[in-house]
Amino acid sequence: MASYTINCNSCGTANRIPAGKEGKSGRCGQCRTPLPPLYYQPQPLTKSNFDPFVASYPGTILAVFWAPW
């Protein structure tokens, strides 16, 4: 199974996150500090869920905007 690595902002420990846990928060294996949820796949956001998602996500967000016109 694929996995991804997130470094803890508090202690710098690399934490392996299984791909099946995408979108779920975890804790650092060393210092137990909460880790932000990992999103490997793009998350489709709409007018109604964009602001709440951005306001609640503790990490960096890359947003790509697209319009059919």
CHARMM internal coordinates of N, CA and C (Angstrom, degrees):
IC EDIT
DIST 1 N 1 CA 1.4491
DIST 1 CA 1 C 1.5285
ANGL 1 N 1 CA 1 C 108.76
DIST 1 C 2 N 1.3263
ANGL 1 CA 1 C 2 N 115.94
DIHE 1 N 1 CA 1 C 2 N 140.57
DIST 2 N 2 CA 1.4591
ANGL 1 C 2 N 2 CA 121.42
DIHE 1 CA 1 C 2 N 2 CA 179.31
DIST 2 CA 2 C 1.5222
ANGL 2 N 2 CA 2 C 110.46
DIHE 1 C 2 N 2 CA 2 C -69.39
DIST 2 C 3 N 1.3215
ANGL 2 CA 2 C 3 N 115.37
DIHE 2 N 2 CA 2 C 3 N 151.58
DIST 3 N 3 CA 1.4591
ANGL 2 C 3 N 3 CA 120.71
DIHE 2 CA 2 C 3 N 3 CA 175.87
DIST 3 CA 3 C 1.5217
ANGL 3 N 3 CA 3 C 108.61
DIHE 2 C 3 N 3 CA 3 C -143.81
DIST 3 C 4 N 1.3155
ANGL 3 CA 3 C 4 N 115.74
DIHE 3 N 3 CA 3 C 4 N 162.25
DIST 4 N 4 CA 1.4519
ANGL 3 C 4 N 4 CA 123.30
DIHE 3 CA 3 C 4 N 4 CA -177.76
DIST 4 CA 4 C 1.5177
ANGL 4 N 4 CA 4 C 108.29
DIHE 3 C 4 N 4 CA 4 C -130.22
DIST 4 C 5 N 1.3152
ANGL 4 CA 4 C 5 N 116.24
DIHE 4 N 4 CA 4 C 5 N 159.70
DIST 5 N 5 CA 1.4562
ANGL 4 C 5 N 5 CA 120.91
DIHE 4 CA 4 C 5 N 5 CA -177.64
DIST 5 CA 5 C 1.5149
ANGL 5 N 5 CA 5 C 110.46
DIHE 4 C 5 N 5 CA 5 C -115.25
DIST 5 C 6 N 1.3309
ANGL 5 CA 5 C 6 N 115.74
DIHE 5 N 5 CA 5 C 6 N 130.79
DIST 6 N 6 CA 1.4702
ANGL 5 C 6 N 6 CA 122.56
DIHE 5 CA 5 C 6 N 6 CA 174.09
DIST 6 CA 6 C 1.5209
ANGL 6 N 6 CA 6 C 107.08
DIHE 5 C 6 N 6 CA 6 C -121.59
DIST 6 C 7 N 1.3287
ANGL 6 CA 6 C 7 N 116.43
DIHE 6 N 6 CA 6 C 7 N 128.57
DIST 7 N 7 CA 1.4630
ANGL 6 C 7 N 7 CA 120.61
DIHE 6 CA 6 C 7 N 7 CA 175.62
DIST 7 CA 7 C 1.5223
ANGL 7 N 7 CA 7 C 109.55
DIHE 6 C 7 N 7 CA 7 C -86.05
DIST 7 C 8 N 1.3085
ANGL 7 CA 7 C 8 N 115.73
DIHE 7 N 7 CA 7 C 8 N 135.16
DIST 8 N 8 CA 1.4615
ANGL 7 C 8 N 8 CA 122.00
DIHE 7 CA 7 C 8 N 8 CA 178.50
DIST 8 CA 8 C 1.5265
ANGL 8 N 8 CA 8 C 109.16
DIHE 7 C 8 N 8 CA 8 C -69.42
DIST 8 C 9 N 1.3392
ANGL 8 CA 8 C 9 N 116.76
DIHE 8 N 8 CA 8 C 9 N 132.46
DIST 9 N 9 CA 1.4619
ANGL 8 C 9 N 9 CA 120.97
DIHE 8 CA 8 C 9 N 9 CA 178.15
DIST 9 CA 9 C 1.5189
ANGL 9 N 9 CA 9 C 112.45
DIHE 8 C 9 N 9 CA 9 C -70.90
DIST 9 C 10 N 1.3186
ANGL 9 CA 9 C 10 N 118.03
DIHE 9 N 9 CA 9 C 10 N -22.25
DIST 10 N 10 CA 1.4634
ANGL 9 C 10 N 10 CA 121.23
DIHE 9 CA 9 C 10 N 10 CA -177.39
DIST 10 CA 10 C 1.5203
ANGL 10 N 10 CA 10 C 112.91
DIHE 9 C 10 N 10 CA 10 C -85.63
DIST 10 C 11 N 1.3355
ANGL 10 CA 10 C 11 N 117.22
DIHE 10 N 10 CA 10 C 11 N -49.77
DIST 11 N 11 CA 1.4618
ANGL 10 C 11 N 11 CA 119.71
DIHE 10 CA 10 C 11 N 11 CA -173.66
DIST 11 CA 11 C 1.5293
ANGL 11 N 11 CA 11 C 113.75
DIHE 10 C 11 N 11 CA 11 C -114.69
DIST 11 C 12 N 1.3433
ANGL 11 CA 11 C 12 N 117.52
DIHE 11 N 11 CA 11 C 12 N -9.48
DIST 12 N 12 CA 1.4524
ANGL 11 C 12 N 12 CA 121.40
DIHE 11 CA 11 C 12 N 12 CA 177.86
DIST 12 CA 12 C 1.5232
ANGL 12 N 12 CA 12 C 115.19
DIHE 11 C 12 N 12 CA 12 C 82.41
DIST 12 C 13 N 1.3235
ANGL 12 CA 12 C 13 N 118.20
DIHE 12 N 12 CA 12 C 13 N 1.75
DIST 13 N 13 CA 1.4575
ANGL 12 C 13 N 13 CA 121.62
DIHE 12 CA 12 C 13 N 13 CA -179.51
DIST 13 CA 13 C 1.5225
ANGL 13 N 13 CA 13 C 110.40
DIHE 12 C 13 N 13 CA 13 C -67.25
DIST 13 C 14 N 1.3371
ANGL 13 CA 13 C 14 N 116.86
DIHE 13 N 13 CA 13 C 14 N 136.50
DIST 14 N 14 CA 1.4544
ANGL 13 C 14 N 14 CA 121.90
DIHE 13 CA 13 C 14 N 14 CA 175.26
DIST 14 CA 14 C 1.5266
ANGL 14 N 14 CA 14 C 108.43
DIHE 13 C 14 N 14 CA 14 C -80.00
DIST 14 C 15 N 1.3160
ANGL 14 CA 14 C 15 N 116.88
DIHE 14 N 14 CA 14 C 15 N 126.54
DIST 15 N 15 CA 1.4624
ANGL 14 C 15 N 15 CA 123.12
DIHE 14 CA 14 C 15 N 15 CA -178.87
DIST 15 CA 15 C 1.5126
ANGL 15 N 15 CA 15 C 109.23
DIHE 14 C 15 N 15 CA 15 C -114.62
DIST 15 C 16 N 1.3393
ANGL 15 CA 15 C 16 N 117.51
DIHE 15 N 15 CA 15 C 16 N 126.94
DIST 16 N 16 CA 1.4544
ANGL 15 C 16 N 16 CA 122.90
DIHE 15 CA 15 C 16 N 16 CA 178.28
DIST 16 CA 16 C 1.5256
ANGL 16 N 16 CA 16 C 108.79
DIHE 15 C 16 N 16 CA 16 C -85.09
DIST 16 C 17 N 1.3281
ANGL 16 CA 16 C 17 N 115.62
DIHE 16 N 16 CA 16 C 17 N 125.52
DIST 17 N 17 CA 1.4542
ANGL 16 C 17 N 17 CA 121.98
DIHE 16 CA 16 C 17 N 17 CA -179.11
DIST 17 CA 17 C 1.5278
ANGL 17 N 17 CA 17 C 108.12
DIHE 16 C 17 N 17 CA 17 C -115.25
DIST 17 C 18 N 1.3404
ANGL 17 CA 17 C 18 N 119.20
DIHE 17 N 17 CA 17 C 18 N 119.46
DIST 18 N 18 CA 1.4690
ANGL 17 C 18 N 18 CA 120.98
DIHE 17 CA 17 C 18 N 18 CA 176.99
DIST 18 CA 18 C 1.5342
ANGL 18 N 18 CA 18 C 110.61
DIHE 17 C 18 N 18 CA 18 C -62.64
DIST 18 C 19 N 1.3227
ANGL 18 CA 18 C 19 N 117.06
DIHE 18 N 18 CA 18 C 19 N 144.17
DIST 19 N 19 CA 1.4609
ANGL 18 C 19 N 19 CA 121.96
DIHE 18 CA 18 C 19 N 19 CA -179.08
DIST 19 CA 19 C 1.5272
ANGL 19 N 19 CA 19 C 111.83
DIHE 18 C 19 N 19 CA 19 C -57.97
DIST 19 C 20 N 1.3138
ANGL 19 CA 19 C 20 N 117.80
DIHE 19 N 19 CA 19 C 20 N -30.22
DIST 20 N 20 CA 1.4563
ANGL 19 C 20 N 20 CA 121.54
DIHE 19 CA 19 C 20 N 20 CA 179.50
DIST 20 CA 20 C 1.5239
ANGL 20 N 20 CA 20 C 113.99
DIHE 19 C 20 N 20 CA 20 C -68.03
DIST 20 C 21 N 1.3102
ANGL 20 CA 20 C 21 N 118.12
DIHE 20 N 20 CA 20 C 21 N -12.08
DIST 21 N 21 CA 1.4711
ANGL 20 C 21 N 21 CA 122.37
DIHE 20 CA 20 C 21 N 21 CA 179.92
DIST 21 CA 21 C 1.5253
ANGL 21 N 21 CA 21 C 111.91
DIHE 20 C 21 N 21 CA 21 C -97.83
DIST 21 C 22 N 1.3387
ANGL 21 CA 21 C 22 N 116.76
DIHE 21 N 21 CA 21 C 22 N 15.46
DIST 22 N 22 CA 1.4600
ANGL 21 C 22 N 22 CA 120.67
DIHE 21 CA 21 C 22 N 22 CA -179.10
DIST 22 CA 22 C 1.5245
ANGL 22 N 22 CA 22 C 110.72
DIHE 21 C 22 N 22 CA 22 C -56.15
DIST 22 C 23 N 1.3286
ANGL 22 CA 22 C 23 N 116.44
DIHE 22 N 22 CA 22 C 23 N 132.69
DIST 23 N 23 CA 1.4551
ANGL 22 C 23 N 23 CA 122.18
DIHE 22 CA 22 C 23 N 23 CA 177.93
DIST 23 CA 23 C 1.5159
ANGL 23 N 23 CA 23 C 114.72
DIHE 22 C 23 N 23 CA 23 C 86.38
DIST 23 C 24 N 1.3326
ANGL 23 CA 23 C 24 N 117.66
DIHE 23 N 23 CA 23 C 24 N -1.70
DIST 24 N 24 CA 1.4665
ANGL 23 C 24 N 24 CA 120.92
DIHE 23 CA 23 C 24 N 24 CA -179.78
DIST 24 CA 24 C 1.5229
ANGL 24 N 24 CA 24 C 109.71
DIHE 23 C 24 N 24 CA 24 C -108.63
DIST 24 C 25 N 1.3225
ANGL 24 CA 24 C 25 N 116.05
DIHE 24 N 24 CA 24 C 25 N 141.27
DIST 25 N 25 CA 1.4633
ANGL 24 C 25 N 25 CA 121.10
DIHE 24 CA 24 C 25 N 25 CA 177.04
DIST 25 CA 25 C 1.5151
ANGL 25 N 25 CA 25 C 109.84
DIHE 24 C 25 N 25 CA 25 C -78.07
DIST 25 C 26 N 1.3068
ANGL 25 CA 25 C 26 N 115.38
DIHE 25 N 25 CA 25 C 26 N 150.80
DIST 26 N 26 CA 1.4564
ANGL 25 C 26 N 26 CA 120.75
DIHE 25 CA 25 C 26 N 26 CA 176.92
DIST 26 CA 26 C 1.5162
ANGL 26 N 26 CA 26 C 109.72
DIHE 25 C 26 N 26 CA 26 C -135.58
DIST 26 C 27 N 1.3125
ANGL 26 CA 26 C 27 N 115.87
DIHE 26 N 26 CA 26 C 27 N -167.78
DIST 27 N 27 CA 1.4611
ANGL 26 C 27 N 27 CA 121.52
DIHE 26 CA 26 C 27 N 27 CA 177.90
DIST 27 CA 27 C 1.5174
ANGL 27 N 27 CA 27 C 108.62
DIHE 26 C 27 N 27 CA 27 C -129.01
DIST 27 C 28 N 1.3105
ANGL 27 CA 27 C 28 N 115.29
DIHE 27 N 27 CA 27 C 28 N 148.93
DIST 28 N 28 CA 1.4585
ANGL 27 C 28 N 28 CA 121.49
DIHE 27 CA 27 C 28 N 28 CA 177.20
DIST 28 CA 28 C 1.5262
ANGL 28 N 28 CA 28 C 108.63
DIHE 27 C 28 N 28 CA 28 C -62.85
DIST 28 C 29 N 1.3165
ANGL 28 CA 28 C 29 N 117.14
DIHE 28 N 28 CA 28 C 29 N 134.88
DIST 29 N 29 CA 1.4525
ANGL 28 C 29 N 29 CA 121.54
DIHE 28 CA 28 C 29 N 29 CA 179.77
DIST 29 CA 29 C 1.5181
ANGL 29 N 29 CA 29 C 113.17
DIHE 28 C 29 N 29 CA 29 C -69.55
DIST 29 C 30 N 1.3384
ANGL 29 CA 29 C 30 N 117.89
DIHE 29 N 29 CA 29 C 30 N -20.03
DIST 30 N 30 CA 1.4615
ANGL 29 C 30 N 30 CA 122.07
DIHE 29 CA 29 C 30 N 30 CA -178.17
DIST 30 CA 30 C 1.5360
ANGL 30 N 30 CA 30 C 112.10
DIHE 29 C 30 N 30 CA 30 C -92.98
DIST 30 C 31 N 1.3396
ANGL 30 CA 30 C 31 N 116.43
DIHE 30 N 30 CA 30 C 31 N -56.28
DIST 31 N 31 CA 1.4772
ANGL 30 C 31 N 31 CA 119.61
DIHE 30 CA 30 C 31 N 31 CA -172.66
DIST 31 CA 31 C 1.5277
ANGL 31 N 31 CA 31 C 113.24
DIHE 30 C 31 N 31 CA 31 C -107.98
DIST 31 C 32 N 1.3364
ANGL 31 CA 31 C 32 N 118.04
DIHE 31 N 31 CA 31 C 32 N -3.19
DIST 32 N 32 CA 1.4706
ANGL 31 C 32 N 32 CA 124.42
DIHE 31 CA 31 C 32 N 32 CA 177.74
DIST 32 CA 32 C 1.5401
ANGL 32 N 32 CA 32 C 113.83
DIHE 31 C 32 N 32 CA 32 C 67.51
DIST 32 C 33 N 1.3256
ANGL 32 CA 32 C 33 N 118.27
DIHE 32 N 32 CA 32 C 33 N 15.49
DIST 33 N 33 CA 1.4576
ANGL 32 C 33 N 33 CA 121.80
DIHE 32 CA 32 C 33 N 33 CA 175.59
DIST 33 CA 33 C 1.5315
ANGL 33 N 33 CA 33 C 108.86
DIHE 32 C 33 N 33 CA 33 C -70.81
DIST 33 C 34 N 1.3363
ANGL 33 CA 33 C 34 N 118.92
DIHE 33 N 33 CA 33 C 34 N 139.88
DIST 34 N 34 CA 1.4645
ANGL 33 C 34 N 34 CA 119.93
DIHE 33 CA 33 C 34 N 34 CA 178.17
DIST 34 CA 34 C 1.5288
ANGL 34 N 34 CA 34 C 111.39
DIHE 33 C 34 N 34 CA 34 C -60.99
DIST 34 C 35 N 1.3307
ANGL 34 CA 34 C 35 N 115.94
DIHE 34 N 34 CA 34 C 35 N 138.74
DIST 35 N 35 CA 1.4599
ANGL 34 C 35 N 35 CA 122.63
DIHE 34 CA 34 C 35 N 35 CA 176.03
DIST 35 CA 35 C 1.5245
ANGL 35 N 35 CA 35 C 108.85
DIHE 34 C 35 N 35 CA 35 C -102.77
DIST 35 C 36 N 1.3349
ANGL 35 CA 35 C 36 N 117.89
DIHE 35 N 35 CA 35 C 36 N 147.81
DIST 36 N 36 CA 1.4673
ANGL 35 C 36 N 36 CA 118.74
DIHE 35 CA 35 C 36 N 36 CA 176.89
DIST 36 CA 36 C 1.5204
ANGL 36 N 36 CA 36 C 109.93
DIHE 35 C 36 N 36 CA 36 C -69.06
DIST 36 C 37 N 1.3168
ANGL 36 CA 36 C 37 N 117.83
DIHE 36 N 36 CA 36 C 37 N 153.49
DIST 37 N 37 CA 1.4628
ANGL 36 C 37 N 37 CA 119.62
DIHE 36 CA 36 C 37 N 37 CA 176.82
DIST 37 CA 37 C 1.5249
ANGL 37 N 37 CA 37 C 110.21
DIHE 36 C 37 N 37 CA 37 C -64.50
DIST 37 C 38 N 1.3201
ANGL 37 CA 37 C 38 N 116.00
DIHE 37 N 37 CA 37 C 38 N 144.56
DIST 38 N 38 CA 1.4575
ANGL 37 C 38 N 38 CA 122.11
DIHE 37 CA 37 C 38 N 38 CA 179.35
DIST 38 CA 38 C 1.5173
ANGL 38 N 38 CA 38 C 109.31
DIHE 37 C 38 N 38 CA 38 C -97.96
DIST 38 C 39 N 1.3239
ANGL 38 CA 38 C 39 N 116.19
DIHE 38 N 38 CA 38 C 39 N 128.08
DIST 39 N 39 CA 1.4571
ANGL 38 C 39 N 39 CA 121.51
DIHE 38 CA 38 C 39 N 39 CA 174.58
DIST 39 CA 39 C 1.5217
ANGL 39 N 39 CA 39 C 107.38
DIHE 38 C 39 N 39 CA 39 C -119.41
DIST 39 C 40 N 1.3337
ANGL 39 CA 39 C 40 N 116.61
DIHE 39 N 39 CA 39 C 40 N 105.77
DIST 40 N 40 CA 1.4516
ANGL 39 C 40 N 40 CA 121.63
DIHE 39 CA 39 C 40 N 40 CA 178.58
DIST 40 CA 40 C 1.5292
ANGL 40 N 40 CA 40 C 110.22
DIHE 39 C 40 N 40 CA 40 C -84.89
DIST 40 C 41 N 1.3086
ANGL 40 CA 40 C 41 N 116.85
DIHE 40 N 40 CA 40 C 41 N -38.08
DIST 41 N 41 CA 1.4554
ANGL 40 C 41 N 41 CA 122.12
DIHE 40 CA 40 C 41 N 41 CA 178.77
DIST 41 CA 41 C 1.5340
ANGL 41 N 41 CA 41 C 109.54
DIHE 40 C 41 N 41 CA 41 C -89.71
DIST 41 C 42 N 1.3283
ANGL 41 CA 41 C 42 N 117.97
DIHE 41 N 41 CA 41 C 42 N 146.43
DIST 42 N 42 CA 1.4727
ANGL 41 C 42 N 42 CA 120.13
DIHE 41 CA 41 C 42 N 42 CA 176.45
DIST 42 CA 42 C 1.5285
ANGL 42 N 42 CA 42 C 111.06
DIHE 41 C 42 N 42 CA 42 C -58.20
DIST 42 C 43 N 1.3032
ANGL 42 CA 42 C 43 N 115.66
DIHE 42 N 42 CA 42 C 43 N 141.97
DIST 43 N 43 CA 1.4581
ANGL 42 C 43 N 43 CA 121.85
DIHE 42 CA 42 C 43 N 43 CA 179.40
DIST 43 CA 43 C 1.5258
ANGL 43 N 43 CA 43 C 108.74
DIHE 42 C 43 N 43 CA 43 C -103.37
DIST 43 C 44 N 1.3302
ANGL 43 CA 43 C 44 N 118.40
DIHE 43 N 43 CA 43 C 44 N 117.44
DIST 44 N 44 CA 1.4640
ANGL 43 C 44 N 44 CA 119.29
DIHE 43 CA 43 C 44 N 44 CA 178.59
DIST 44 CA 44 C 1.5326
ANGL 44 N 44 CA 44 C 109.71
DIHE 43 C 44 N 44 CA 44 C -71.14
DIST 44 C 45 N 1.2963
ANGL 44 CA 44 C 45 N 115.82
DIHE 44 N 44 CA 44 C 45 N 121.41
DIST 45 N 45 CA 1.4629
ANGL 44 C 45 N 45 CA 121.26
DIHE 44 CA 44 C 45 N 45 CA 179.98
DIST 45 CA 45 C 1.5193
ANGL 45 N 45 CA 45 C 108.79
DIHE 44 C 45 N 45 CA 45 C -113.96
DIST 45 C 46 N 1.3117
ANGL 45 CA 45 C 46 N 115.09
DIHE 45 N 45 CA 45 C 46 N 145.68
DIST 46 N 46 CA 1.4604
ANGL 45 C 46 N 46 CA 121.66
DIHE 45 CA 45 C 46 N 46 CA 179.82
DIST 46 CA 46 C 1.5244
ANGL 46 N 46 CA 46 C 108.89
DIHE 45 C 46 N 46 CA 46 C -118.31
DIST 46 C 47 N 1.2947
ANGL 46 CA 46 C 47 N 115.11
DIHE 46 N 46 CA 46 C 47 N 178.25
DIST 47 N 47 CA 1.4623
ANGL 46 C 47 N 47 CA 120.34
DIHE 46 CA 46 C 47 N 47 CA 177.77
DIST 47 CA 47 C 1.5312
ANGL 47 N 47 CA 47 C 111.33
DIHE 46 C 47 N 47 CA 47 C -57.82
DIST 47 C 48 N 1.3200
ANGL 47 CA 47 C 48 N 117.03
DIHE 47 N 47 CA 47 C 48 N -34.68
DIST 48 N 48 CA 1.4673
ANGL 47 C 48 N 48 CA 119.97
DIHE 47 CA 47 C 48 N 48 CA -175.78
DIST 48 CA 48 C 1.5324
ANGL 48 N 48 CA 48 C 113.66
DIHE 47 C 48 N 48 CA 48 C -82.72
DIST 48 C 49 N 1.3344
ANGL 48 CA 48 C 49 N 119.40
DIHE 48 N 48 CA 48 C 49 N -24.59
DIST 49 N 49 CA 1.4696
ANGL 48 C 49 N 49 CA 118.36
DIHE 48 CA 48 C 49 N 49 CA -177.87
DIST 49 CA 49 C 1.5323
ANGL 49 N 49 CA 49 C 114.09
DIHE 48 C 49 N 49 CA 49 C -113.28
DIST 49 C 50 N 1.3309
ANGL 49 CA 49 C 50 N 118.65
DIHE 49 N 49 CA 49 C 50 N -1.31
DIST 50 N 50 CA 1.4689
ANGL 49 C 50 N 50 CA 121.09
DIHE 49 CA 49 C 50 N 50 CA -178.94
DIST 50 CA 50 C 1.5306
ANGL 50 N 50 CA 50 C 112.12
DIHE 49 C 50 N 50 CA 50 C -63.95
DIST 50 C 51 N 1.3241
ANGL 50 CA 50 C 51 N 117.40
DIHE 50 N 50 CA 50 C 51 N -56.56
DIST 51 N 51 CA 1.4729
ANGL 50 C 51 N 51 CA 121.02
DIHE 50 CA 50 C 51 N 51 CA -177.29
DIST 51 CA 51 C 1.5336
ANGL 51 N 51 CA 51 C 112.79
DIHE 50 C 51 N 51 CA 51 C -59.30
DIST 51 C 52 N 1.3436
ANGL 51 CA 51 C 52 N 119.86
DIHE 51 N 51 CA 51 C 52 N -46.90
DIST 52 N 52 CA 1.4664
ANGL 51 C 52 N 52 CA 118.80
DIHE 51 CA 51 C 52 N 52 CA 178.46
DIST 52 CA 52 C 1.5395
ANGL 52 N 52 CA 52 C 113.06
DIHE 51 C 52 N 52 CA 52 C -62.58
DIST 52 C 53 N 1.3341
ANGL 52 CA 52 C 53 N 117.59
DIHE 52 N 52 CA 52 C 53 N -38.32
DIST 53 N 53 CA 1.4677
ANGL 52 C 53 N 53 CA 120.33
DIHE 52 CA 52 C 53 N 53 CA 179.38
DIST 53 CA 53 C 1.5257
ANGL 53 N 53 CA 53 C 110.57
DIHE 52 C 53 N 53 CA 53 C -63.98
DIST 53 C 54 N 1.3246
ANGL 53 CA 53 C 54 N 116.84
DIHE 53 N 53 CA 53 C 54 N -49.02
DIST 54 N 54 CA 1.4692
ANGL 53 C 54 N 54 CA 121.14
DIHE 53 CA 53 C 54 N 54 CA -178.90
DIST 54 CA 54 C 1.5338
ANGL 54 N 54 CA 54 C 110.78
DIHE 53 C 54 N 54 CA 54 C -64.15
DIST 54 C 55 N 1.3157
ANGL 54 CA 54 C 55 N 117.93
DIHE 54 N 54 CA 54 C 55 N -40.38
DIST 55 N 55 CA 1.4662
ANGL 54 C 55 N 55 CA 121.16
DIHE 54 CA 54 C 55 N 55 CA -178.67
DIST 55 CA 55 C 1.5272
ANGL 55 N 55 CA 55 C 112.08
DIHE 54 C 55 N 55 CA 55 C -68.27
DIST 55 C 56 N 1.3201
ANGL 55 CA 55 C 56 N 117.52
DIHE 55 N 55 CA 55 C 56 N -31.35
DIST 56 N 56 CA 1.4630
ANGL 55 C 56 N 56 CA 119.42
DIHE 55 CA 55 C 56 N 56 CA -175.33
DIST 56 CA 56 C 1.5266
ANGL 56 N 56 CA 56 C 113.82
DIHE 55 C 56 N 56 CA 56 C -94.69
DIST 56 C 57 N 1.3378
ANGL 56 CA 56 C 57 N 118.51
DIHE 56 N 56 CA 56 C 57 N -14.20
DIST 57 N 57 CA 1.4667
ANGL 56 C 57 N 57 CA 120.12
DIHE 56 CA 56 C 57 N 57 CA -176.45
DIST 57 CA 57 C 1.5258
ANGL 57 N 57 CA 57 C 109.80
DIHE 56 C 57 N 57 CA 57 C -82.83
DIST 57 C 58 N 1.3345
ANGL 57 CA 57 C 58 N 118.31
DIHE 57 N 57 CA 57 C 58 N 124.95
DIST 58 N 58 CA 1.4632
ANGL 57 C 58 N 58 CA 120.81
DIHE 57 CA 57 C 58 N 58 CA -175.20
DIST 58 CA 58 C 1.5246
ANGL 58 N 58 CA 58 C 114.62
DIHE 57 C 58 N 58 CA 58 C -82.63
DIST 58 C 59 N 1.3149
ANGL 58 CA 58 C 59 N 118.48
DIHE 58 N 58 CA 58 C 59 N -9.60
DIST 59 N 59 CA 1.4582
ANGL 58 C 59 N 59 CA 121.26
DIHE 58 CA 58 C 59 N 59 CA -175.72
DIST 59 CA 59 C 1.5166
ANGL 59 N 59 CA 59 C 112.68
DIHE 58 C 59 N 59 CA 59 C -102.83
DIST 59 C 60 N 1.3302
ANGL 59 CA 59 C 60 N 115.16
DIHE 59 N 59 CA 59 C 60 N -169.46
DIST 60 N 60 CA 1.4512
ANGL 59 C 60 N 60 CA 122.44
DIHE 59 CA 59 C 60 N 60 CA 177.64
DIST 60 CA 60 C 1.5263
ANGL 60 N 60 CA 60 C 109.36
DIHE 59 C 60 N 60 CA 60 C -77.96
DIST 60 C 61 N 1.3223
ANGL 60 CA 60 C 61 N 115.93
DIHE 60 N 60 CA 60 C 61 N 141.84
DIST 61 N 61 CA 1.4623
ANGL 60 C 61 N 61 CA 121.34
DIHE 60 CA 60 C 61 N 61 CA -179.17
DIST 61 CA 61 C 1.5289
ANGL 61 N 61 CA 61 C 108.48
DIHE 60 C 61 N 61 CA 61 C -122.93
DIST 61 C 62 N 1.3178
ANGL 61 CA 61 C 62 N 115.54
DIHE 61 N 61 CA 61 C 62 N 132.65
DIST 62 N 62 CA 1.4582
ANGL 61 C 62 N 62 CA 122.10
DIHE 61 CA 61 C 62 N 62 CA 172.63
DIST 62 CA 62 C 1.5179
ANGL 62 N 62 CA 62 C 106.34
DIHE 61 C 62 N 62 CA 62 C -107.39
DIST 62 C 63 N 1.3227
ANGL 62 CA 62 C 63 N 117.00
DIHE 62 N 62 CA 62 C 63 N 117.02
DIST 63 N 63 CA 1.4684
ANGL 62 C 63 N 63 CA 121.24
DIHE 62 CA 62 C 63 N 63 CA -178.62
DIST 63 CA 63 C 1.5202
ANGL 63 N 63 CA 63 C 109.58
DIHE 62 C 63 N 63 CA 63 C -111.07
DIST 63 C 64 N 1.3098
ANGL 63 CA 63 C 64 N 116.38
DIHE 63 N 63 CA 63 C 64 N 132.24
DIST 64 N 64 CA 1.4599
ANGL 63 C 64 N 64 CA 122.85
DIHE 63 CA 63 C 64 N 64 CA 175.77
DIST 64 CA 64 C 1.5197
ANGL 64 N 64 CA 64 C 106.76
DIHE 63 C 64 N 64 CA 64 C -117.17
DIST 64 C 65 N 1.3219
ANGL 64 CA 64 C 65 N 116.34
DIHE 64 N 64 CA 64 C 65 N 123.78
DIST 65 N 65 CA 1.4568
ANGL 64 C 65 N 65 CA 120.85
DIHE 64 CA 64 C 65 N 65 CA -178.69
DIST 65 CA 65 C 1.5228
ANGL 65 N 65 CA 65 C 109.22
DIHE 64 C 65 N 65 CA 65 C -104.56
DIST 65 C 66 N 1.3197
ANGL 65 CA 65 C 66 N 115.88
DIHE 65 N 65 CA 65 C 66 N 142.61
DIST 66 N 66 CA 1.4389
ANGL 65 C 66 N 66 CA 121.84
DIHE 65 CA 65 C 66 N 66 CA -176.99
DIST 66 CA 66 C 1.5216
ANGL 66 N 66 CA 66 C 109.49
DIHE 65 C 66 N 66 CA 66 C -142.90
DIST 66 C 67 N 1.3207
ANGL 66 CA 66 C 67 N 116.39
DIHE 66 N 66 CA 66 C 67 N 144.71
DIST 67 N 67 CA 1.4628
ANGL 66 C 67 N 67 CA 120.84
DIHE 66 CA 66 C 67 N 67 CA 175.84
DIST 67 CA 67 C 1.5180
ANGL 67 N 67 CA 67 C 108.00
DIHE 66 C 67 N 67 CA 67 C -139.27
DIST 67 C 68 N 1.3259
ANGL 67 CA 67 C 68 N 118.30
DIHE 67 N 67 CA 67 C 68 N 144.74
DIST 68 N 68 CA 1.4715
ANGL 67 C 68 N 68 CA 121.09
DIHE 67 CA 67 C 68 N 68 CA -177.91
DIST 68 CA 68 C 1.5125
ANGL 68 N 68 CA 68 C 113.57
DIHE 67 C 68 N 68 CA 68 C -70.93
DIST 68 C 69 N 1.2898
ANGL 68 CA 68 C 69 N 119.23
DIHE 68 N 68 CA 68 C 69 N -15.11
DIST 69 N 69 CA 1.4501
ANGL 68 C 69 N 69 CA 120.41
DIHE 68 CA 68 C 69 N 69 CA -178.34
DIST 69 CA 69 C 1.4863
ANGL 69 N 69 CA 69 C 108.34
DIHE 68 C 69 N 69 CA 69 C -93.15
END
COOR INIT
IC SEED 1 N 1 CA 1 C
IC BUILD
